[in-house]
């Protein structure tokens, strides 16, 4: 069913493009509703392991960046050393899914680790922040494989790159982050995407 939805989304985008060119009449192509599953996330113990590690290895630092920012794989893979501003504690995100750029505030813990990582690995100021073994940019599959090996070494139940993003969304929602703020943090294009995390993990219902 999920594969069919992906095909239908592609057809809808193509149809909208045709409508913009006046090649076909304008119409609202609706997709069938699907059951939304709870996405897997790291456990609290696994989160502690990631946050408390003092290792400056590439995998450990990438894990900390992903968990404390929730950024997408493509955005992380494109980060350069100059995108990191330790004075203002920000990362400049230039390769977002929506085609925009933004400054993302980061915790001091991450700033300190990134500084140590850059020095320990002797990274050039005009190079990538997280280059692959050959010095180039990770592919999506390459980074996923790299982080899968990290998760196996740590003994984590789940693996992959996107699980860090889901965990970040869960933690933010669980700590009372409003949907509009979470939308900006996750660089979502609509608040509805962010509300999924709040609806799943927010504590309002539990508190009531």
Number of C-alpha atoms within 10 A of each C-alpha: 7 9 8 10 14 12 10 16 15 12 13 17 12 12 19 19 14 14 14 12 10 10 11 12 11 13 10 8 13 9 11 9 7 9 6 7 6 11 12 14 21 20 13 10 10 17 19 11 13 20 18 11 12 12 13 18 12 20 18 19 22 22 18 22 22 21 24 22 20 22 22 18 20 15 14 22 21 18 21 21 18 15 18 22 16 16 7 11 17 19 21 17 19 17 17 18 13 9 7 10 13 15 14 17 15 18 12 13 13 19 21 12 18 22 15 17 19 17 11 11 11 9 16 13 13 10 15 21 24 23 18 16 8 7 10 12 18 21 13 13 12 12 23 17 15 17 20 18 15 19 20 12 9 12 11 16 12 16 20 16 24 19 18 27 20 21 23 25 28 22 21 22 23 17 13 14 18 14 22 14 13 22 19 15 20 19 22 16 12 12 15 13 15 23 19 17 24 24 15 13 20 22 14 11 8 7 6 5
